[in-house]
Amino acid sequence: MSAIKGRLVALAAASAGLITLLGTGLASKDFLVEQWWLYRFGSGSDVEKRVAIAKLGERRSVRAIPRLIKLLGDSFDPDWPQGYLFQLPMECSEFGEWRLQKLMGRWPASLERAAVLALLRASEPAARAVEQALPDWDEARALRLAALLGVAAENERGSLDAQAARWFNPVLGKLAWYPDEKVQALAKWALEQFEKNLGPAVTASGRS
């Protein structure tokens, strides 16, 4: 009887070890796959980067977040020439209402689209990282971030969920208090898109 019991104990221990080994192997595989897409993000062509960013977004990669934020900050051209997603200046009425000018056909194939969607899908850690980066961003970058978040909410409803609204509404709430009125107006427009397409908006203080 004791021999049978000993065999059962040994079998259970072996099974536990096998499960642990398989789990470790799967985790290692996931890590290597993520590392591959991070490499393609940093070294590929624009098309390859866009694919890599999309894959990282699907995986909700936390390790990609600093690179995504850096892409949105560093790739900005203050002149926004033809070929960029948006074109400035935006038209302003006497009441200070700013209208977004979208270049037709640019959004679906843009690196910015891939980067913003990846950040939105990463939810909480991405939103917190963006909030930490905001103090170092000038008016032009803050304006662009608000625009990209708003256009994503307007055009990508089927690709995003309520978690994106939950964590990025406060980011837009902070932008709504930005010293520049253009950033404020565009952040409020983006909040409207979040409320309409993703979930309830927040007050300008960042609280729901």
Secondary structure, 3 states (H helix, E strand, C coil): CHHHHHHHHHHHHHHHHHHHHHHHHHHHHHHHHHHHHHHHHHHCCHHHHHHHHHHHHHCCCCCCHHHHHHHHHHCCCCCCCCCCCECCCCCECCCCCECCCECCCCCCCCHHHHHHHHHHHHCHHHHHHHHHHHHHCCHHHHHHHHHHHHHHHHHCHHHCCHHHHHHHHHHHHHHCCCCCHHHHHHHHHHHHHHHHHCCCCCCCCCCC
